[in-house]
Amino acid sequence: MIGDHIASNLGIETDDFGYAPFDQRGGLGKVHQLFGPELAKMIEMLNEELAA
């Protein structure tokens, strides 16, 4: 879902996890649960790699 979002929107931000389709799968809370303090770095790396 994250890769599809970046491909469609040329990036992803923390706020995007509050909207569909992410909100249907736990939203920002779930993302924080999965990635914890690494979330900001993960988002930065995904934006760099998948938008290139």
C-alpha distance matrix in Angstrom:
0.0 3.8 5.5 5.1 6.1 8.7 9.9 10.6 12.0 13.3 12.3 10.9 13.4 13.9 14.8 11.4 10.4 13.3 11.9 10.0 7.6 7.7 11.4 11.4 10.3 12.7 11.7 13.5 15.8 13.5 12.0 15.7 16.7 14.5 15.2 18.4 20.5 18.4 15.5 17.2 17.9 14.4 13.1 16.1 15.7 12.1 13.4 16.4 15.2 12.3 14.2 17.4
3.8 0.0 3.8 5.4 5.0 6.2 8.6 9.9 10.3 10.9 9.2 7.7 10.3 11.2 12.7 9.7 9.2 12.7 12.0 11.3 9.5 8.6 12.3 13.4 12.0 13.5 11.7 12.4 15.1 13.2 10.8 14.1 15.7 13.4 13.2 16.3 17.9 15.5 12.6 13.8 14.4 11.0 9.4 12.3 12.1 8.5 9.8 13.0 12.1 9.6 11.5 14.7
5.5 3.8 0.0 3.8 5.4 5.2 6.1 8.6 9.9 9.7 9.0 9.1 12.5 14.2 15.7 12.6 12.8 16.2 15.1 14.0 12.2 12.0 15.8 16.6 15.3 17.2 15.5 16.1 18.9 16.8 14.3 17.5 19.0 16.3 15.8 19.1 20.3 17.5 15.0 15.8 15.6 12.2 10.8 12.8 11.8 8.0 9.1 11.6 10.0 6.9 9.1 12.0
5.1 5.4 3.8 0.0 3.8 5.5 5.1 6.2 8.5 9.6 9.8 10.1 13.5 15.4 16.1 12.5 13.0 15.8 13.9 12.2 10.5 11.5 15.1 15.5 15.1 17.4 15.7 17.0 19.9 18.0 16.0 19.5 21.0 18.6 18.6 21.8 23.2 20.7 17.8 18.5 18.8 15.6 13.6 15.7 15.2 11.4 11.6 14.3 13.0 9.4 10.6 13.7
6.1 5.0 5.4 3.8 0.0 3.8 5.5 5.2 5.9 7.7 7.2 6.9 10.2 12.2 12.6 9.0 10.2 12.8 11.0 10.1 9.2 9.8 13.1 14.4 14.3 16.0 13.7 14.7 18.0 16.7 14.5 17.8 19.8 18.0 17.7 20.4 21.5 19.4 16.1 16.4 17.3 14.5 11.9 14.0 14.4 10.8 10.2 13.5 13.2 10.0 10.3 13.9
8.7 6.2 5.2 5.5 3.8 0.0 3.8 5.4 5.1 4.8 4.4 5.7 9.5 12.3 13.3 10.4 12.1 15.0 13.8 13.5 12.8 12.8 16.1 17.7 17.3 18.6 16.0 16.2 19.6 18.5 15.7 18.5 20.8 18.7 17.7 20.4 20.9 18.4 15.4 15.1 15.4 12.9 10.1 11.4 11.6 8.2 6.9 10.0 9.9 6.7 6.6 10.3
9.9 8.6 6.1 5.1 5.5 3.8 0.0 3.8 5.8 5.5 7.3 9.4 13.2 16.1 16.8 13.6 15.3 18.0 16.2 15.3 14.3 15.2 18.6 19.6 19.5 21.3 19.0 19.6 22.9 21.5 18.9 21.9 24.0 21.8 20.9 23.8 24.5 21.7 19.0 18.7 18.6 16.1 13.6 14.5 14.1 10.7 9.5 11.6 10.8 7.1 6.6 9.7
10.6 9.9 8.6 6.2 5.2 5.4 3.8 0.0 3.8 5.9 8.1 9.8 13.2 16.0 15.8 12.5 14.6 16.7 14.3 13.3 12.9 14.4 17.4 18.5 19.0 20.9 18.4 19.4 22.9 21.8 19.6 22.7 24.9 23.1 22.5 25.2 25.9 23.6 20.5 20.1 20.7 18.3 15.4 16.6 16.9 13.5 11.9 14.4 14.2 10.7 9.5 12.8
12.0 10.3 9.9 8.5 5.9 5.1 5.8 3.8 0.0 3.8 5.4 7.3 10.3 13.5 13.2 10.3 13.2 15.1 13.2 13.3 13.5 14.2 16.9 18.8 19.3 20.5 17.6 17.9 21.6 21.1 18.7 21.3 24.0 22.5 21.6 23.7 24.1 22.0 18.8 17.9 18.8 16.9 13.6 14.5 15.5 12.6 10.2 13.0 13.8 10.9 9.0 12.5
13.3 10.9 9.7 9.6 7.7 4.8 5.5 5.9 3.8 0.0 3.8 7.3 10.5 14.0 14.6 12.3 15.0 17.4 16.1 16.4 16.3 16.5 19.5 21.4 21.5 22.5 19.5 19.3 22.9 22.3 19.4 21.8 24.5 22.7 21.2 23.5 23.4 20.9 18.1 16.7 17.0 15.4 12.2 12.3 13.0 10.5 7.6 9.7 10.7 8.3 5.6 9.0
12.3 9.2 9.0 9.8 7.2 4.4 7.3 8.1 5.4 3.8 0.0 3.8 6.9 10.5 11.6 9.7 12.2 14.9 14.3 15.2 15.1 14.5 17.3 19.7 19.4 19.9 16.8 16.1 19.6 19.3 16.2 18.2 21.2 19.5 17.8 19.9 19.7 17.4 14.4 13.0 13.6 12.2 8.7 9.1 10.5 8.1 5.2 8.4 10.0 8.1 6.6 10.2
10.9 7.7 9.1 10.1 6.9 5.7 9.4 9.8 7.3 7.3 3.8 0.0 3.8 6.9 8.3 6.4 8.6 11.5 11.5 12.8 12.8 11.5 14.2 16.8 16.4 16.5 13.2 12.3 15.9 15.7 12.7 14.7 17.8 16.5 15.0 16.8 16.9 15.0 11.6 10.7 12.1 10.5 6.9 8.6 10.5 8.2 6.5 10.2 11.8 10.2 9.8 13.3
13.4 10.3 12.5 13.5 10.2 9.5 13.2 13.2 10.3 10.5 6.9 3.8 0.0 3.8 5.4 5.5 7.7 10.0 11.1 13.4 14.0 12.0 13.8 17.0 16.6 15.9 12.3 10.6 14.1 14.8 11.8 13.0 16.5 15.9 14.2 15.2 15.0 13.8 10.3 8.9 11.3 10.6 7.0 8.7 11.6 10.3 8.8 12.2 14.4 13.4 13.0 16.3
13.9 11.2 14.2 15.4 12.2 12.3 16.1 16.0 13.5 14.0 10.5 6.9 3.8 0.0 3.8 5.4 5.9 8.0 10.3 13.0 13.6 10.9 12.0 15.4 14.8 13.3 9.7 7.3 10.6 11.8 9.1 9.8 13.4 13.5 12.0 12.4 12.6 12.2 8.5 7.9 11.2 10.6 7.8 10.3 13.2 12.2 11.6 15.0 16.9 16.1 16.3 19.5
14.8 12.7 15.7 16.1 12.6 13.3 16.8 15.8 13.2 14.6 11.6 8.3 5.4 3.8 0.0 3.8 5.4 5.7 7.8 11.1 12.5 10.3 10.6 14.3 14.6 13.2 9.4 7.7 11.3 13.0 11.2 12.1 15.4 16.0 15.1 15.4 15.9 15.9 12.2 11.6 14.9 14.3 11.3 13.6 16.5 15.1 14.1 17.6 19.5 18.2 18.0 21.5
11.4 9.7 12.6 12.5 9.0 10.4 13.6 12.5 10.3 12.3 9.7 6.4 5.5 5.4 3.8 0.0 3.8 5.3 5.6 8.2 9.3 7.7 8.9 12.2 12.7 12.3 8.6 8.3 12.1 12.8 10.9 13.0 15.9 15.8 15.4 16.5 17.4 16.8 12.9 12.9 15.6 14.1 11.0 13.6 15.9 13.7 12.8 16.5 17.9 16.0 15.8 19.5
10.4 9.2 12.8 13.0 10.2 12.1 15.3 14.6 13.2 15.0 12.2 8.6 7.7 5.9 5.4 3.8 0.0 3.8 5.5 7.6 8.1 5.2 6.2 9.6 9.4 8.6 4.9 5.0 8.6 9.0 7.7 10.1 12.6 12.7 12.9 14.1 15.7 15.3 11.6 12.6 15.4 13.5 11.2 14.5 16.4 14.2 14.3 18.0 18.9 17.1 17.7 21.4
13.3 12.7 16.2 15.8 12.8 15.0 18.0 16.7 15.1 17.4 14.9 11.5 10.0 8.0 5.7 5.3 3.8 0.0 3.8 7.1 8.7 6.5 5.3 9.0 10.0 8.7 5.3 5.9 9.0 10.4 10.2 11.9 14.3 15.2 15.7 16.3 18.0 18.2 14.5 15.4 18.5 17.1 14.6 17.7 19.9 17.9 17.6 21.3 22.5 20.6 20.9 24.6
11.9 12.0 15.1 13.9 11.0 13.8 16.2 14.3 13.2 16.1 14.3 11.5 11.1 10.3 7.8 5.6 5.5 3.8 0.0 3.8 6.2 5.8 5.2 8.1 10.1 10.2 7.3 9.1 12.2 12.8 12.5 15.0 17.1 17.4 18.1 19.3 21.0 20.8 17.0 17.8 20.5 18.7 16.0 19.0 20.9 18.3 17.8 21.6 22.4 20.0 20.0 23.8
10.0 11.3 14.0 12.2 10.1 13.5 15.3 13.3 13.3 16.4 15.2 12.8 13.4 13.0 11.1 8.2 7.6 7.1 3.8 0.0 2.9 4.9 5.2 6.3 8.7 10.2 8.4 11.2 13.9 13.5 13.6 16.6 18.1 18.0 19.1 20.9 23.0 22.3 18.7 19.9 22.2 19.8 17.3 20.5 21.8 18.8 18.6 22.3 22.5 19.7 20.1 23.8
7.6 9.5 12.2 10.5 9.2 12.8 14.3 12.9 13.5 16.3 15.1 12.8 14.0 13.6 12.5 9.3 8.1 8.7 6.2 2.9 0.0 3.8 5.7 5.6 7.2 9.5 8.4 11.4 13.8 12.6 12.7 16.1 17.2 16.6 18.0 20.1 22.5 21.6 18.1 19.6 21.6 18.8 16.7 20.0 20.9 17.6 18.0 21.6 21.3 18.4 19.3 22.9
7.7 8.6 12.0 11.5 9.8 12.8 15.2 14.4 14.2 16.5 14.5 11.5 12.0 10.9 10.3 7.7 5.2 6.5 5.8 4.9 3.8 0.0 3.8 5.3 5.3 6.6 4.9 7.8 10.2 9.0 9.0 12.3 13.5 13.1 14.5 16.4 18.8 18.1 14.7 16.5 18.7 16.1 14.3 17.8 18.8 16.0 16.6 20.3 20.3 17.9 19.1 22.7
11.4 12.3 15.8 15.1 13.1 16.1 18.6 17.4 16.9 19.5 17.3 14.2 13.8 12.0 10.6 8.9 6.2 5.3 5.2 5.2 5.7 3.8 0.0 3.8 5.4 5.3 4.0 7.4 9.2 9.0 10.1 12.8 13.8 14.4 16.1 17.3 19.8 19.9 16.5 18.3 20.9 18.7 16.9 20.4 21.8 19.3 19.7 23.5 23.8 21.5 22.4 26.1
11.4 13.4 16.6 15.5 14.4 17.7 19.6 18.5 18.8 21.4 19.7 16.8 17.0 15.4 14.3 12.2 9.6 9.0 8.1 6.3 5.6 5.3 3.8 0.0 3.8 5.8 6.7 10.5 11.4 10.3 12.1 15.0 15.2 15.5 17.8 19.4 22.3 22.1 19.0 21.2 23.5 20.8 19.4 23.0 24.0 21.1 22.0 25.6 25.4 22.9 24.1 27.7
10.3 12.0 15.3 15.1 14.3 17.3 19.5 19.0 19.3 21.5 19.4 16.4 16.6 14.8 14.6 12.7 9.4 10.0 10.1 8.7 7.2 5.3 5.4 3.8 0.0 3.8 5.9 9.3 9.6 7.5 9.4 12.5 12.1 12.1 14.7 16.5 19.7 19.4 16.6 19.3 21.3 18.5 17.6 21.4 22.0 19.3 20.8 24.2 23.8 21.6 23.3 26.7
12.7 13.5 17.2 17.4 16.0 18.6 21.3 20.9 20.5 22.5 19.9 16.5 15.9 13.3 13.2 12.3 8.6 8.7 10.2 10.2 9.5 6.6 5.3 5.8 3.8 0.0 3.8 6.6 6.1 4.8 7.6 9.8 9.6 10.6 13.1 14.2 17.4 17.7 15.0 17.7 20.1 17.8 17.1 20.8 21.8 19.7 21.1 24.5 24.5 22.8 24.4 27.8
11.7 11.7 15.5 15.7 13.7 16.0 19.0 18.4 17.6 19.5 16.8 13.2 12.3 9.7 9.4 8.6 4.9 5.3 7.3 8.4 8.4 4.9 4.0 6.7 5.9 3.8 0.0 3.8 5.5 5.5 6.5 8.8 10.1 11.0 12.4 13.4 16.0 16.2 13.0 15.1 17.8 15.8 14.4 18.0 19.5 17.4 18.3 21.9 22.3 20.6 21.8 25.3
13.5 12.4 16.1 17.0 14.7 16.2 19.6 19.4 17.9 19.3 16.1 12.3 10.6 7.3 7.7 8.3 5.0 5.9 9.1 11.2 11.4 7.8 7.4 10.5 9.3 6.6 3.8 0.0 3.8 5.4 5.0 6.1 8.5 9.8 10.4 10.7 12.8 13.4 10.2 12.1 15.1 13.7 12.4 15.9 17.7 16.3 17.1 20.5 21.4 20.2 21.3 24.7
15.8 15.1 18.9 19.9 18.0 19.6 22.9 22.9 21.6 22.9 19.6 15.9 14.1 10.6 11.3 12.1 8.6 9.0 12.2 13.9 13.8 10.2 9.2 11.4 9.6 6.1 5.5 3.8 0.0 3.8 5.5 5.2 6.2 8.7 10.1 9.7 12.4 13.8 11.3 13.8 16.7 15.4 14.9 18.4 20.0 18.8 20.1 23.3 24.0 23.1 24.5 27.8
13.5 13.2 16.8 18.0 16.7 18.5 21.5 21.8 21.1 22.3 19.3 15.7 14.8 11.8 13.0 12.8 9.0 10.4 12.8 13.5 12.6 9.0 9.0 10.3 7.5 4.8 5.5 5.4 3.8 0.0 3.8 5.4 4.9 6.2 8.6 9.5 12.8 13.4 11.1 14.2 16.4 14.4 14.4 18.1 19.0 17.5 19.3 22.5 22.5 21.5 23.4 26.5
12.0 10.8 14.3 16.0 14.5 15.7 18.9 19.6 18.7 19.4 16.2 12.7 11.8 9.1 11.2 10.9 7.7 10.2 12.5 13.6 12.7 9.0 10.1 12.1 9.4 7.6 6.5 5.0 5.5 3.8 0.0 3.8 5.3 5.1 6.0 7.5 10.4 10.2 7.6 10.7 12.8 10.7 10.7 14.3 15.2 13.9 15.7 18.8 19.0 18.2 20.1 23.1
15.7 14.1 17.5 19.5 17.8 18.5 21.9 22.7 21.3 21.8 18.2 14.7 13.0 9.8 12.1 13.0 10.1 11.9 15.0 16.6 16.1 12.3 12.8 15.0 12.5 9.8 8.8 6.1 5.2 5.4 3.8 0.0 3.8 5.4 5.3 4.7 7.5 8.7 6.7 9.8 12.2 11.2 11.6 14.8 16.1 15.7 17.4 20.1 20.8 20.5 22.3 25.1
16.7 15.7 19.0 21.0 19.8 20.8 24.0 24.9 24.0 24.5 21.2 17.8 16.5 13.4 15.4 15.9 12.6 14.3 17.1 18.1 17.2 13.5 13.8 15.2 12.1 9.6 10.1 8.5 6.2 4.9 5.3 3.8 0.0 3.8 5.9 5.6 9.3 10.5 9.5 13.0 14.8 13.4 14.5 17.8 18.5 17.9 20.1 22.7 22.9 22.6 24.8 27.5
14.5 13.4 16.3 18.6 18.0 18.7 21.8 23.1 22.5 22.7 19.5 16.5 15.9 13.5 16.0 15.8 12.7 15.2 17.4 18.0 16.6 13.1 14.4 15.5 12.1 10.6 11.0 9.8 8.7 6.2 5.1 5.4 3.8 0.0 3.8 6.0 9.6 9.3 8.5 12.3 13.3 11.1 12.7 16.0 16.0 15.3 18.0 20.3 20.0 19.8 22.3 24.8
15.2 13.2 15.8 18.6 17.7 17.7 20.9 22.5 21.6 21.2 17.8 15.0 14.2 12.0 15.1 15.4 12.9 15.7 18.1 19.1 18.0 14.5 16.1 17.8 14.7 13.1 12.4 10.4 10.1 8.6 6.0 5.3 5.9 3.8 0.0 3.8 6.4 5.5 5.2 9.0 9.6 8.0 10.0 12.9 13.1 13.0 15.6 17.7 17.7 18.1 20.5 22.7
18.4 16.3 19.1 21.8 20.4 20.4 23.8 25.2 23.7 23.5 19.9 16.8 15.2 12.4 15.4 16.5 14.1 16.3 19.3 20.9 20.1 16.4 17.3 19.4 16.5 14.2 13.4 10.7 9.7 9.5 7.5 4.7 5.6 6.0 3.8 0.0 3.8 5.4 5.8 9.0 10.4 10.0 11.8 14.3 15.1 15.6 17.8 19.8 20.4 21.0 23.1 25.3
20.5 17.9 20.3 23.2 21.5 20.9 24.5 25.9 24.1 23.4 19.7 16.9 15.0 12.6 15.9 17.4 15.7 18.0 21.0 23.0 22.5 18.8 19.8 22.3 19.7 17.4 16.0 12.8 12.4 12.8 10.4 7.5 9.3 9.6 6.4 3.8 0.0 3.8 5.5 7.2 8.4 9.5 11.3 12.9 14.1 15.4 17.2 18.8 19.9 21.0 22.7 24.7
18.4 15.5 17.5 20.7 19.4 18.4 21.7 23.6 22.0 20.9 17.4 15.0 13.8 12.2 15.9 16.8 15.3 18.2 20.8 22.3 21.6 18.1 19.9 22.1 19.4 17.7 16.2 13.4 13.8 13.4 10.2 8.7 10.5 9.3 5.5 5.4 3.8 0.0 3.8 5.7 5.4 6.0 8.7 10.1 10.6 12.1 14.3 15.5 16.3 17.7 19.6 21.3
15.5 12.6 15.0 17.8 16.1 15.4 19.0 20.5 18.8 18.1 14.4 11.6 10.3 8.5 12.2 12.9 11.6 14.5 17.0 18.7 18.1 14.7 16.5 19.0 16.6 15.0 13.0 10.2 11.3 11.1 7.6 6.7 9.5 8.5 5.2 5.8 5.5 3.8 0.0 3.8 5.5 5.0 6.1 8.6 9.9 10.4 12.2 14.2 15.3 15.9 17.6 19.9
17.2 13.8 15.8 18.5 16.4 15.1 18.7 20.1 17.9 16.7 13.0 10.7 8.9 7.9 11.6 12.9 12.6 15.4 17.8 19.9 19.6 16.5 18.3 21.2 19.3 17.7 15.1 12.1 13.8 14.2 10.7 9.8 13.0 12.3 9.0 9.0 7.2 5.7 3.8 0.0 3.8 5.5 5.2 6.2 8.7 10.0 10.7 12.5 14.4 15.4 16.4 18.5
17.9 14.4 15.6 18.8 17.3 15.4 18.6 20.7 18.8 17.0 13.6 12.1 11.3 11.2 14.9 15.6 15.4 18.5 20.5 22.2 21.6 18.7 20.9 23.5 21.3 20.1 17.8 15.1 16.7 16.4 12.8 12.2 14.8 13.3 9.6 10.4 8.4 5.4 5.5 3.8 0.0 3.8 5.5 5.1 6.1 8.6 9.9 10.7 12.2 14.0 15.4 16.8
14.4 11.0 12.2 15.6 14.5 12.9 16.1 18.3 16.9 15.4 12.2 10.5 10.6 10.6 14.3 14.1 13.5 17.1 18.7 19.8 18.8 16.1 18.7 20.8 18.5 17.8 15.8 13.7 15.4 14.4 10.7 11.2 13.4 11.1 8.0 10.0 9.5 6.0 5.0 5.5 3.8 0.0 3.8 5.4 5.1 6.1 8.5 9.9 10.5 11.7 13.7 15.4
13.1 9.4 10.8 13.6 11.9 10.1 13.6 15.4 13.6 12.2 8.7 6.9 7.0 7.8 11.3 11.0 11.2 14.6 16.0 17.3 16.7 14.3 16.9 19.4 17.6 17.1 14.4 12.4 14.9 14.4 10.7 11.6 14.5 12.7 10.0 11.8 11.3 8.7 6.1 5.2 5.5 3.8 0.0 3.8 5.5 5.2 6.1 8.6 10.0 10.4 11.6 14.0
16.1 12.3 12.8 15.7 14.0 11.4 14.5 16.6 14.5 12.3 9.1 8.6 8.7 10.3 13.6 13.6 14.5 17.7 19.0 20.5 20.0 17.8 20.4 23.0 21.4 20.8 18.0 15.9 18.4 18.1 14.3 14.8 17.8 16.0 12.9 14.3 12.9 10.1 8.6 6.2 5.1 5.4 3.8 0.0 3.8 5.6 5.3 6.3 8.7 10.2 10.7 12.4
15.7 12.1 11.8 15.2 14.4 11.6 14.1 16.9 15.5 13.0 10.5 10.5 11.6 13.2 16.5 15.9 16.4 19.9 20.9 21.8 20.9 18.8 21.8 24.0 22.0 21.8 19.5 17.7 20.0 19.0 15.2 16.1 18.5 16.0 13.1 15.1 14.1 10.6 9.9 8.7 6.1 5.1 5.5 3.8 0.0 3.8 5.5 5.1 6.1 8.4 10.0 10.9
12.1 8.5 8.0 11.4 10.8 8.2 10.7 13.5 12.6 10.5 8.1 8.2 10.3 12.2 15.1 13.7 14.2 17.9 18.3 18.8 17.6 16.0 19.3 21.1 19.3 19.7 17.4 16.3 18.8 17.5 13.9 15.7 17.9 15.3 13.0 15.6 15.4 12.1 10.4 10.0 8.6 6.1 5.2 5.6 3.8 0.0 3.8 5.4 5.2 5.6 7.8 9.7
13.4 9.8 9.1 11.6 10.2 6.9 9.5 11.9 10.2 7.6 5.2 6.5 8.8 11.6 14.1 12.8 14.3 17.6 17.8 18.6 18.0 16.6 19.7 22.0 20.8 21.1 18.3 17.1 20.1 19.3 15.7 17.4 20.1 18.0 15.6 17.8 17.2 14.3 12.2 10.7 9.9 8.5 6.1 5.3 5.5 3.8 0.0 3.8 5.7 5.6 5.7 8.1
16.4 13.0 11.6 14.3 13.5 10.0 11.6 14.4 13.0 9.7 8.4 10.2 12.2 15.0 17.6 16.5 18.0 21.3 21.6 22.3 21.6 20.3 23.5 25.6 24.2 24.5 21.9 20.5 23.3 22.5 18.8 20.1 22.7 20.3 17.7 19.8 18.8 15.5 14.2 12.5 10.7 9.9 8.6 6.3 5.1 5.4 3.8 0.0 3.8 6.0 5.8 6.3
15.2 12.1 10.0 13.0 13.2 9.9 10.8 14.2 13.8 10.7 10.0 11.8 14.4 16.9 19.5 17.9 18.9 22.5 22.4 22.5 21.3 20.3 23.8 25.4 23.8 24.5 22.3 21.4 24.0 22.5 19.0 20.8 22.9 20.0 17.7 20.4 19.9 16.3 15.3 14.4 12.2 10.5 10.0 8.7 6.1 5.2 5.7 3.8 0.0 3.8 5.7 5.6
12.3 9.6 6.9 9.4 10.0 6.7 7.1 10.7 10.9 8.3 8.1 10.2 13.4 16.1 18.2 16.0 17.1 20.6 20.0 19.7 18.4 17.9 21.5 22.9 21.6 22.8 20.6 20.2 23.1 21.5 18.2 20.5 22.6 19.8 18.1 21.0 21.0 17.7 15.9 15.4 14.0 11.7 10.4 10.2 8.4 5.6 5.6 6.0 3.8 0.0 3.8 5.5
14.2 11.5 9.1 10.6 10.3 6.6 6.6 9.5 9.0 5.6 6.6 9.8 13.0 16.3 18.0 15.8 17.7 20.9 20.0 20.1 19.3 19.1 22.4 24.1 23.3 24.4 21.8 21.3 24.5 23.4 20.1 22.3 24.8 22.3 20.5 23.1 22.7 19.6 17.6 16.4 15.4 13.7 11.6 10.7 10.0 7.8 5.7 5.8 5.7 3.8 0.0 3.8
17.4 14.7 12.0 13.7 13.9 10.3 9.7 12.8 12.5 9.0 10.2 13.3 16.3 19.5 21.5 19.5 21.4 24.6 23.8 23.8 22.9 22.7 26.1 27.7 26.7 27.8 25.3 24.7 27.8 26.5 23.1 25.1 27.5 24.8 22.7 25.3 24.7 21.3 19.9 18.5 16.8 15.4 14.0 12.4 10.9 9.7 8.1 6.3 5.6 5.5 3.8 0.0
